[in-house]
Amino acid sequence: MKDIVEVIKTRRCVREFSEKQVPDEEIEFLIDYARYAPSGFNMQPWSFLVVKNKEVMRKISEHGKKSMIPMLEPMKDTSPKARDFLVFLKTKGTDMFYNAPVLVIILGNKNAPTVDYDCAMAAQTMMLAAQSKGIGSCWIGGVQPALMDESFLKELGAPAGYKAIAPLIFGYPKGKTEMPGRAEPEVVWLR
């Protein structure tokens, strides 16, 4: 495994994957690490829905595209990125999961008061663990509106009382993903 500082600095959002499948044991490894993320009141409010079935992933992607298009339409004239993503969503055959071999949806127990934060930390932990093993990852927030549909989520097999927090894709990167620029953050010190 790699040094944690190197893992943090080299992790990228991967959107091009090789054909190589990610073994179940590797996904189990990532889930095992996710459970070490901190959680409010140690409630550990997460559950994991692992999707390797390409037809199911295609269905989620199509549902996601239909949900995102109306959200982005009002922004197409003011945001070039929104306009470009809208073109992607409207292009027949595009895949919101970029042909990744695995989708893991982190689900959160709705009764946990800090569920969104807890599951977000579990997601980041999974993505860092993946990077340490040479597995690429990306949080696909664009399908989130589709996953807010409780009947659709139930159809996918989510347990009752849980909501989708983090749809993550995993796979072996095809090529190298360049690091996007990093802005200096504003820092306010109170001493």
Buried (B, 14 or more C-beta within 10 A) or exposed (E): EEEEEEBEEEBBBBBBBEEEEBEEEBBEBBBEBBEEBEBBEEBBBBBBBBBBEEEBBBBBBBBBBEBBBEEBEEBBEEEEEBBEBBEBBEEEEEBBBBBBBBBBBBBBBEEBEBBBBBBBBBBBBBBBBBBBBEBBBBBBEBBBBBBEEEEBBEEBEBEEEBBBBBBBBBBBBBEEBEEEEEEEEEEEEEE
